[in-house]
């Protein structure tokens, strides 16, 4: 039992950290960050060093924060979901006000955000960092399949990632199918990473000859950056993995283990395939409260920002970061890391009455795990290699696998979320003796 002094102290700490109350409150701040994921948390950490606690509000409904790049290894059995999870209160900066709630309506012309619990937040500056949501419901039969023990799985949700390994372990023979949906998604390399991990697991357990692996992607290419796409085609050929381009999952009939696909070049053409394992990457979209706001978003529902400065094209006091924004880079945690410095410096400049000057070059990274090795893909807006190390990263390397599994998670938790990591640009120059981009 706590004594009265200790109880009062703990209650005071709790009140200082989270301002969410049961009644409808009005809040006012200098900077409102909507979303406490990778980009929102990292940028909040930077601003927490220069803004008072009451001037910095983070609006985030989740109890837990996940390092999502680790979900692939969870599905492959190399990690547990607990390795990817921290409490939200432990990763948000202490010098901010956390409102544990969700945005319901944006009024950028009035500098107001309304929340689901009825709160009104008035801001001077707004950073939208909501990420994108998993829309399993958009594929008929998928949610039903995932909510009960079947041969259907998905690494994309913390709710289902661990079960992927359970499906993999019981796979003895037949068809294993992996999908990529017809929408933008977070971590676009992950749908094939879990395919390669499945191949590696089956070979390790002498079952590979009994299983046919197929990767069905809605895209016209296996990977957007040609340098790495060429390497991945070789991997698929060597591993005997069948790849179907422009092929999109439209229905799951888990009772009879059937998946129905459409040919995106001939939509009337449907194919039904039997499966013994079906890994589904769900369609994804920005939260409806955001996508329906045509003042803030483009026709695809993403926050309409200048791709160089991350500033909104119409509202100069609004910026966006990470998966929810319209920048044409692949949506990865590495991209969010590179964007944090640009967003922080440019927002801070606008707050001081200056113009944004820092430019985001489109840097994104995707460590393409191919088993116990990895191809470390790094590239810019033009999908040209922007590699950190002074060797050919399009080759499979075991050292890059260990970087992916061990070093990058530590870097994320210890540096990025504390506002100290802006991507590897400075390290790249050092590794290339000052001649790197």
ZICOR-V725124 format. One record per run of one state. SS is the DSSP state (h for helix, s for strand, l for the rest). FROM is the first residue (numbers start at 1). TO is the last residue. Records with the same first field share a line. If there is no record, write none. Layout:
SS=FROM-TO  FROM-TO
//
This chain:
l=1-3  19-25  35-37  48-52  60-63  67-67  76-80  92-96  100-102  108-111  116-119  129-132  139-139  141-141  147-151  154-160  171-173  181-185  187-189  205-207  218-225  240-240  245-246  254-257  264-265  275-276  280-282  286-287  292-296  298-302  304-304  306-310  313-317  321-321  326-330  332-332  352-363  370-373  380-384  386-396  415-415  419-424  432-437
h=4-17  38-47  53-55  68-75  81-84  88-91  136-138  142-146  161-170  190-204  208-210  226-239  288-291  322-324  333-351  398-414  416-418  425-431
s=18-18  26-34  56-59  64-66  85-87  97-99  103-107  112-115  120-128  133-135  140-140  152-153  174-180  186-186  211-217  241-244  247-253  258-263  266-274  277-279  283-285  297-297  303-303  305-305  311-312  318-320  325-325  331-331  364-369  374-379  385-385  397-397
//
